[in-house]
Amino acid sequence: MAAGGGDPAASPLKTPSWAVRIRGADGEIAGAGILLTPDQVLTCAHVVDRAEDRLTAEFVGAADHSVPAVPARVDGSAYVPETRDADGDPVGDVALLRLDRPRPVGETVRLHRLSAPGREVRMYGFPYAHNGGIWFRSTVVGGCGRDGQVQLSPVSPGELASPGCSGAGVADSRTGEVIGMVLSGQQDQHGNRFSFMSPAETIARHLPRLKPHIVGPTAVDERLLPAADGASQDLLDEPFAQRLAAWLRDDGSQVKISVVGPGDAARSATLRRAITLADRELRTAVSVDRASLDPPGTVPSAGGHDLAVDASGVSAAEIAERIAERMGLWQHPEDPPLDRIRASRATLNLVVVGVDEAADPLALLDLLDVLRAGGSRLLLVFREDGDCHRRARDRLLVRPGRERRARLVERLREITGPLAQDLHERLAAVVPHGVRPLDSDLVAAHAALAGLLRADDADDADDADGEDAGGVGRGDGDRDGVGRDDEDREGDGRPDSGRVPGPGLDLARYERLADRAAGRLAKAVAQLDRLRDRRDELAGRLRGYHVLHQHALRGEEDPEVDGLYLRAHALLRARPCDVRAAEAAVDAYTRRVDDHGEGDAR
């Protein structure tokens, strides 16, 4: 039995007992549902729209292998139709049905709160071609829109959620827990296929009455919630709020480090506000709508973080256990949580407040470094600009930044050196018919490499000057030493030996440039190799026909045919070889030889 109750979705060979097939008054399948209690079924609001009020819930996973059919209706006001926010993104689309007759409690399942990035999931729906039910596999791509919905990428093109799947339960493939509900599936104009789900936290926000049927720890520690009296509601550091919202919307920074002093009420309130608004379960309806009074750029999308913890007085082991639980790493509980995190490939967006107030800050930095190396994103808040803060910057920002830049330098050297040489060798061999010119890509790669090397020289000069690394990190414009941010952006324009290396450089942009240049070089080399192979094939064909023709002539001369041969031979020998022209010349020669042979035969 799953940790959340009910029948686990761990086996793809078994029809889950909680899976419900919903039919409308016309008897057609309207969608799917999830049996949460003996007499309540969760589904999409648009499934109810289609089926009107006369619904039938069918239980395809019943223990006795029958398919009981039970009349159902919308459960009072538990109906949130899909609407569109100011950005045109969908919001809502959840509903709860009440059964006329209850089902056995053993058939029910509870929803589970679980961080979702990169997870493999499965859903059980009822598409027209498989109306008895079928599993669909997907991978979580990430959050989308401002409602906290999640985008899924089908494992194969045929596994896109289609009509009959709306309202289906989405089960985590690792744990078997039902973590959300399918909303829809679609194919865009470019042929990309995606499905979408509403995770447990978003469902809880739209239908608060379901919270007793949702298990797993909430994403935000209680100590990080805004004050209940609302005294700090009007306190807002707008620039700080904008930077927090940018990180929570994934601005490309993996690690963001800030200092929020204990006496800075405005910054503390702003931080709590950002954490609350970025949580799928805690944010309010008004925060979804851009027409609210919130300053522009200060409202993050729901789902911007997967976990927010207050580290004050807490050990690194306790925080690691909290992270492992949120990641769904409860298999092998005898293993230390850090080992489970290190062994897994799961990632999450993590907020840690009061890093320097943890029971063991240095051990916590070890944990955070493991998460960073594994690809997790970290927003770390310190209470003071002290030794722990400097250690964190060096370990989580400066060193990784230098290593990242060094890897990029080596890659650009490879692109502008051996890979470019491979390209030039092939361009010297064949005319690049149908091959995209790469001069601009190589020029850009050379310029990027030069910029990185200049930044290296600048850093070496700073190190030689021996400047203090303690007065760094005002990348957000703060100059008072309190509440400043040290963002994972390549430089703030202030020479400093302790900063993230590379003043003014956008490494993410350079990495995209390198990816693009390397991909285009590889494609061009492959195309040119095919042209060279074709040239060699033509040369072999020409030699074979020449031998046949010489044998047929028995010592006689045929100036016209010999002229065709010499032209084809010269074109194939030319460097670079114009393969198209050579192919036409070889075809002309071989046709003439074939015609000559047919004439002799007559």
Secondary structure, DSSP 8 states (H G I E B T S, - for coil): --TTSS--S--TTS--TTEEEEE-TTSSEEEEEEEEETTEEEE-HHHHHHHTT-EEEEETT-TTS---EEEEEEEEEEEE--EE-TTS-EE--EEEEEESS---GGG---EE----TT-EEEEEE--GGGTT-EEEEEEEEEEETTTTEEEEEESSGGGS--TT-TT-EEEETTT--EEEEEEEEEE-TTS-EEEEEEEHHHHHHH-GGGGGGEES--SB-GGGS--TT-TTTT---HHHHHHHHHHHT--S-SEEEEE--TT-HHHHHHHHHHHHHTSTTT--HHHH-TTSSS-TT----TTS-SEEEE-TT--HHHHHHHHHHHHT--SSTTS-HHHHHHHS----EEEEE-GGGSSSHHHHHHHHHHHHHTT-EEEEEESSSSHHHHHHIIIIIIHHHHHHHHHHHHHHHHIIIIIHHHHHHHHHHB--TT----HHHHHHHHHHHHHHHHHHHHHHHHHHHT--GGG---TTS--SSSS-EEESSS--SS--TTS-SSTT--HHHHHHHHHHHHHHHHHHHHHHHHHHHHHHHHHHHHHHHHHHHHHHHTT---HHHHHHHHHHHHHHHSSSB-HHHHHHHHHHHHHHHHHHHHHHH-
